[in-house]
């Protein structure tokens, strides 16, 4: 569980990052979850965009993704984008305050 200070720090890091994945008209698919998992392993912090054609809102999509990826945490949900964080225990990339 991350603290509010850590969440604020992660929001600042995510602010300058582009969204690298998209939730499309099929919703949260197994392929999308696999790609998010790979990105979290590589980066620890991932920004995902939810397209207007998606059957889910951003909050619903992040909820589904967090259910399917244990240990991932919601950092931020704004509009049609959300940010996820999952610490890489083997090779940490982000040092939290």
C-alpha positions in Angstrom: 0.0 0.0 0.0 1.4 3.4 -1.0 1.0 6.5 1.1 -0.5 9.8 0.0 3.0 11.3 -0.3 4.2 8.4 -2.4 1.0 8.7 -4.6 1.7 12.4 -5.1 5.3 11.6 -6.1 4.1 9.0 -8.6 1.5 11.4 -10.0 4.3 13.9 -10.7 6.3 11.2 -12.5 3.3 10.1 -14.5 2.4 13.7 -15.5 5.2 13.9 -18.1 4.8 10.3 -19.4 2.6 9.5 -22.4 -0.1 6.9 -22.3 1.5 3.8 -23.8 -1.6 1.5 -23.9 -5.3 1.9 -24.7 -8.5 0.2 -23.6 -10.5 -0.1 -26.8 -14.0 -1.2 -27.8 -13.5 -4.7 -26.5 -12.8 -3.5 -23.0 -10.1 -5.1 -20.8 -9.0 -8.1 -22.7 -6.5 -10.8 -21.7 -4.0 -9.3 -24.2 -4.3 -5.9 -22.7 -3.7 -7.2 -19.2 -0.7 -9.1 -20.4 0.7 -6.0 -22.0 0.1 -3.9 -18.9 1.8 -6.6 -16.8 4.9 -6.5 -19.1 4.9 -2.7 -19.0 4.7 -2.7 -15.2 7.6 -5.1 -14.9 9.7 -2.9 -17.2 8.6 0.5 -15.9 6.7 0.1 -12.6 4.5 3.1 -13.6 2.1 2.8 -16.6 -0.4 5.3 -18.0 -3.3 3.9 -19.9 -5.8 5.7 -22.1 -9.5 4.6 -22.4 -10.9 5.3 -25.8 -14.4 6.8 -26.2 -15.6 3.7 -27.9 -14.7 1.6 -24.9 -17.7 0.1 -23.0 -16.1 1.0 -19.6 -15.3 4.2 -17.8 -11.7 4.9 -16.7 -12.6 3.9 -13.1 -14.3 0.7 -14.2 -11.3 -0.2 -16.4 -8.7 0.4 -13.7 -10.8 -1.6 -11.2 -10.8 -4.6 -13.7 -7.1 -4.3 -14.3 -6.3 -4.2 -10.6 -8.4 -7.3 -10.0 -6.5 -9.2 -12.7 -3.0 -7.9 -11.7 -2.5 -8.5 -7.9 -0.3 -6.0 -6.2 -1.0 -3.2 -8.7 -2.2 0.1 -7.3 -4.2 2.9 -8.7 -2.2 6.2 -8.7 -4.6 8.5 -10.6 -7.7 8.5 -12.7 -8.3 11.7 -14.7 -10.8 11.9 -17.5 -10.1 9.1 -19.9 -6.7 8.2 -18.5 -5.5 6.2 -15.5 -2.1 5.5 -14.0 -1.1 2.2 -12.4 1.9 1.4 -10.2 3.4 -2.0 -9.2 6.7 -2.3 -7.6 9.2 -4.6 -9.3 10.8 -6.6 -6.4 13.7 -7.9 -8.4 14.8 -4.7 -10.1 13.2 -1.5 -8.7 13.2 1.4 -11.1 11.4 4.0 -8.9 12.6 4.8 -5.4 9.6 6.0 -3.4 10.1 8.8 -0.8 
